[in-house]
Amino acid sequence: MSSTQDTILKTRLIQLECHFTWALNKNDIDLTDLLNRLEEQLNLDLGREAGVARTHSCMGYVKFLLGSNTEALSNLGRSVELTKSHGNDCDKLLVVAYGDLAWLYYHMSNFAECESYLNKLSEIKEKYPSVPYAEVLGEKGWTFLKFSWKYYERAKECFRKALELDPEEGEWNAGLALALYRADDMFKDPVVIDQLRQAIATNPDDDVLKVLLGLRLAAHKKYSEAESLVEQALERSPEHPHVMQYVGKYFRNEGSVDRSIALLKRAL
């Protein structure tokens, strides 16, 4: 490939929306810890194809950073496979994985495959010319949320933009609620509490969100509602590690230290 062709190809790649272009600095990330958390997330998301596909996409990029291109290809291929199982109307959901694959093949000097994925992305853009896509903004937000606390502000911005395009989407409402909660600015608690309520309304089966809301309500002495939410979440998801983690924190905060220790030991 000539230097001119390489420049043209690189220009097209830089314009993509994917993990390779989102300024994810590996020095901000403990890659081994992140990979462990992503593997845990796969188990938690079983039965939720969209969540599993998104996690495989993230894992593909992490594997690339760790120098395992073959495993990266495998994860990204699995992401595409799961996304396509949604049906015919899944093109926007493929944008990030296709972008990652184009970049990965470029780094592997397989320029034919790289251009193939660039062409697939051009076809999607022709089909859906109005950008940005809420689906891409949402995946970008989840990536920032998972990769580092340093990216929480960027995560919030992505989820807010996604919700401007699709206000009732449960995934983006949950993402914004988690980003706001983790930023942990107690002066903005009314905003966090309102967003947690909205997230629960659009994700009524998400018991982690209920415990997080319970924790914030208890901090504002709204004990009755907080206790109801926490007990309900624990009853519905007694084996969910994140539910047990946050309920354990709730019990500790309320002075039930023995109950907290017992629950956290079971979670471990």
C-alpha positions in Angstrom: 0.0 0.0 0.0 1.3 3.4 -1.0 1.7 6.2 1.6 -1.1 8.1 -0.2 -3.5 5.1 0.0 -2.6 4.6 3.7 -3.3 8.3 4.4 -6.7 8.0 2.8 -7.5 4.9 4.7 -6.4 6.3 8.0 -8.5 9.4 7.4 -11.6 7.3 6.9 -10.7 5.3 10.1 -10.2 8.4 12.2 -13.8 9.5 11.4 -15.4 6.3 12.8 -17.3 6.0 16.1 -15.7 3.1 18.0 -13.4 2.2 20.8 -10.3 3.1 18.8 -11.4 6.7 18.3 -12.9 7.5 21.7 -9.6 8.6 23.3 -9.5 5.7 25.8 -6.1 6.1 27.4 -4.9 2.7 28.6 -2.8 4.5 31.3 -6.2 5.4 32.9 -7.2 1.8 33.1 -6.1 -1.4 34.9 -6.7 -3.6 31.9 -6.6 -6.9 33.8 -9.1 -5.6 36.3 -11.3 -4.3 33.5 -11.2 -7.6 31.7 -12.2 -9.4 34.9 -15.2 -7.0 35.3 -16.2 -7.5 31.7 -16.1 -11.3 32.1 -18.3 -11.0 35.2 -20.7 -8.7 33.3 -21.1 -11.4 30.6 -22.5 -13.7 33.3 -24.8 -11.1 34.7 -26.1 -10.2 31.3 -27.0 -13.7 30.2 -30.3 -13.6 28.4 -29.8 -9.9 27.5 -28.3 -10.2 24.0 -27.8 -6.4 23.6 -25.8 -6.2 26.8 -23.7 -9.3 26.0 -23.0 -8.0 22.5 -21.9 -4.6 23.9 -19.6 -6.4 26.5 -18.0 -8.5 23.8 -17.3 -5.4 21.8 -15.5 -3.8 24.8 -13.6 -7.0 25.5 -12.4 -7.1 21.9 -10.8 -3.7 22.3 -9.3 -4.6 25.7 -7.8 -7.8 24.1 -6.3 -5.7 21.4 -4.7 -3.4 24.0 -3.3 -6.5 25.6 -1.8 -7.6 22.3 -4.2 -10.6 21.7 -5.5 -9.7 18.2 -6.9 -13.2 17.6 -9.0 -13.1 20.8 -10.0 -9.5 19.9 -11.3 -10.7 16.5 -13.2 -13.5 18.2 -14.9 -11.2 20.7 -15.8 -8.6 18.0 -17.2 -11.4 15.8 -19.3 -12.6 18.7 -20.6 -9.1 19.2 -21.6 -8.9 15.5 -23.3 -12.3 15.6 -25.3 -11.5 18.7 -26.3 -8.1 17.4 -27.5 -9.5 14.1 -29.7 -12.0 16.0 -31.9 -8.9 16.9 -33.3 -9.1 13.4 -33.1 -7.0 10.2 -33.3 -3.6 11.9 -30.0 -3.8 13.7 -27.6 -1.8 11.5 -27.1 1.1 13.9 -26.2 -1.3 16.6 -23.4 -2.7 14.4 -21.6 0.6 13.9 -19.2 0.4 16.9 -18.3 -3.3 16.3 -17.8 -2.7 12.6 -15.6 0.3 13.3 -13.5 -1.7 15.8 -13.1 -4.5 13.2 -12.0 -2.0 10.5 -9.3 -0.6 12.9 -8.2 -4.1 14.1 -7.7 -5.3 10.5 -5.8 -2.1 9.7 -3.4 -2.8 12.6 -3.1 -6.4 11.4 -2.2 -5.0 7.9 -5.2 -6.8 6.4 -6.3 -3.8 4.3 -8.8 -5.7 2.2 -10.9 -6.6 5.3 -10.4 -3.2 6.7 -11.9 -1.6 3.6 -14.7 -4.2 3.6 -15.9 -3.0 7.0 -15.5 0.7 6.0 -17.8 0.0 3.1 -20.3 -1.7 5.3 -20.3 1.4 7.5 -20.8 3.6 4.4 -23.8 1.6 3.5 -25.3 2.0 7.0 -24.7 5.8 6.8 -26.4 5.9 3.4 -29.4 4.0 4.9 -29.5 6.2 8.0 -27.9 9.6 7.1 -29.1 11.4 10.3 -26.3 11.2 12.8 -25.4 10.8 15.6 -27.2 7.6 16.4 -28.6 7.1 19.9 -27.4 3.5 19.8 -23.8 4.7 19.3 -24.0 7.4 21.9 -25.4 4.9 24.4 -22.7 2.3 23.7 -20.1 5.1 24.0 -21.6 6.1 27.4 -21.5 2.6 28.7 -17.9 2.3 27.6 -16.8 5.4 29.4 -18.7 4.3 32.5 -17.0 0.9 32.5 -13.4 2.0 31.6 -12.5 4.6 34.3 -13.9 7.0 36.8 -12.0 9.7 34.9 -14.6 9.3 32.1 -17.8 9.7 34.2 -18.4 13.2 32.9 -18.1 12.1 29.3 -20.4 9.2 30.1 -23.1 11.6 31.4 -22.8 13.7 28.3 -23.2 10.7 26.0 -26.3 9.4 27.8 -27.9 12.8 27.9 -27.4 13.2 24.1 -28.8 9.7 23.6 -31.9 10.5 25.7 -32.5 13.7 23.7 -32.9 11.4 20.7 -34.8 8.6 22.5 -36.1 9.8 25.9 -37.9 6.6 27.0 -35.0 4.2 26.2 -34.4 2.2 29.4 -30.7 1.5 28.7 -29.8 5.1 28.4 -31.9 6.1 31.4 -30.1 3.5 33.5 -26.7 4.5 32.2 -27.3 8.2 33.1 -28.5 7.2 36.6 -25.4 5.1 37.2 -23.1 7.8 35.9 -24.7 10.5 38.1 -24.7 8.2 41.1 -21.0 7.2 40.7 -20.0 10.9 40.3 -21.1 11.1 43.9 -21.8 14.8 44.2 -24.1 14.9 47.2 -25.1 18.5 46.4 -26.8 17.2 43.2 -28.7 14.4 45.0 -32.1 15.7 43.9 -31.0 15.3 40.3 -29.6 11.8 41.0 -32.7 10.7 42.8 -35.0 12.0 40.0 -32.9 10.2 37.4 -32.9 6.9 39.4 -36.7 7.1 39.6 -36.8 7.7 35.9 -34.4 4.8 35.3 -36.5 2.4 37.5 -39.7 3.5 35.6 -38.1 2.4 32.3 -36.3 -0.6 33.9 -38.8 -2.0 36.5 -36.9 -5.3 36.8 -33.5 -3.7 37.6 -33.0 -4.3 41.3 -29.5 -2.7 41.4 -31.1 0.6 40.5 -33.6 0.1 43.4 -30.9 -0.4 46.0 -29.0 2.7 44.7 -32.1 4.8 45.1 -32.7 3.3 48.5 -29.1 4.3 49.5 -29.7 7.9 48.4 -33.1 8.2 50.0 -31.8 6.8 53.3 -29.1 9.5 53.2 -31.9 12.1 53.1 -33.7 10.3 56.0 -36.5 8.9 53.8 -36.1 5.6 55.6 -39.5 4.0 54.9 -39.3 4.2 51.1 -35.6 3.3 51.2 -36.1 0.2 53.3 -39.0 -0.9 51.1 -36.9 -0.6 47.9 -33.9 -2.4 49.5 -35.9 -5.3 50.9 -37.8 -5.7 47.6 -34.5 -5.8 45.6 -33.0 -8.4 47.9 -36.1 -10.6 47.8 -36.2 -10.5 44.0 -32.5 -10.8 43.3 -31.0 -12.6 46.4 -28.0 -14.0 44.4 -27.1 -11.0 42.3 -23.6 -9.9 43.5 -24.1 -6.2 42.9 -27.5 -6.2 44.7 -25.8 -8.0 47.6 -22.9 -5.5 47.6 -25.1 -2.4 47.7 -27.6 -3.9 50.2 -24.6 -4.8 52.4 -23.6 -1.2 52.3 -27.1 -0.1 53.1 -27.2 -2.4 56.2 -23.8 -1.1 57.3 -24.9 2.5 57.0 -28.1 1.7 59.0 -26.1 0.1 61.8 -26.9 -3.6 61.0 -23.2 -4.6 60.8 -23.7 -8.3 61.4 -26.3 -8.5 58.7 -24.1 -6.6 56.4 -21.1 -8.9 57.0 -23.2 -12.0 56.5 -24.5 -10.8 53.2 -21.1 -9.6 51.9 -19.6 -13.0 52.9 -22.3 -14.7 50.9 -21.6 -12.4 47.9 -17.9 -13.3 48.0 
